[in-house]
Amino acid sequence: MKRGNLKYNQRPKPPAVLGSKVPAILNPTDDDISLMLAAQCHIGSKNCESAMLPYVWKRRADGVHLLNIGKTWEKLVLAARIIAPMAPEDIVVISARPYGHRAVLKFAANTGVTAIAGRFTPGNFTNYVTRQYKEPRLLIVTDPRVDHQAIREASYVNIPVIALCDTDAPLKFVDVAIPTNNKAKHSIGLIWWMLCREVLRLKGTVPRTPDGWNVMVDMFFYRDPDEIDKELEETRLAKEAAAAAEAPVGTADWDVAGGATGAVGAAQAGGLDWSAEPAAEGADWAAEPTGAASWGDAAPATASWE
């Protein structure tokens, strides 16, 4: 190829290194990338909003959009750097989607923020007369489409919003979008777990080591109530089976157990005949007791107080 056919300013650029826009200490590890791929955080939907196109890596043959994991990590670190310096009481995390209920509650338990799991009551951020009125400085939601009421009220009072956004998520009134799959329980739980871990690392609560935080990611995953009841039932049956296996089979053998003592031991040895009549020792059980007072007799005279 001649030199004039390819200009210097048209040479192809090398692909962007994963996590190159963040400091080296904040780069993801191989385990982090493996977890995100295993939880299918990169799987989007068939629909794609125009504002989410910069976060899309490619589109599969079946029409499903795939998200860029590198940009997901960059936005996650950015969100953690926003959350870490703020007071926990000034942050509210919301998830109306059932798959995010347990995740936001665990995030609040580990970081001290306020969690709203379930339906968001209209007026929590705008109507100061309500009992649940709050004035947060930051709002974090699981799905902008499902949590649209909270995002709209936050826009009325100028509250910045961080949201977990899929390819079809509307970004209106969203300040920081974390591109990820916000419809699967494993991806939602993993992103909340990673965000919580990164916040604690930036605060200095946990060290930046692979085993620095001993909270498992399973604690952030949604669990079906039927599965919990089934697991409890299996545990109960296992305990009953173990107790039945340890219990002695049949009747107890007195001789093997060490022999009986007293009259029982004498009977087994042949010294007593239980079918024989009891020997009379001058006492008749049917006779009236000697010297016993009759219930019909008059009561003895008592001393007079006079």
Secondary structure by P-SEA (a helix, b strand, c coil): cccccccccccccccccccccccccccccaaaaaaaaaaccccccccccccccccccccccccbbbccaaaaaaaaaaaaaaaaacccccbbbbbccccaaaaaaaaaaacbbbbbcccccccccccccccccccccbbbbcccccaaaaaaaaaaabbbbbbbccccccccccccccccccccaaaaaaaaaaaaaaaaaaacccccccccccccccccbbbbaaaaaaaaaaaaaaaaaaaaaaccccccccccccccccaaaaaaaccccccccccccccccccccccccccccccccccccc
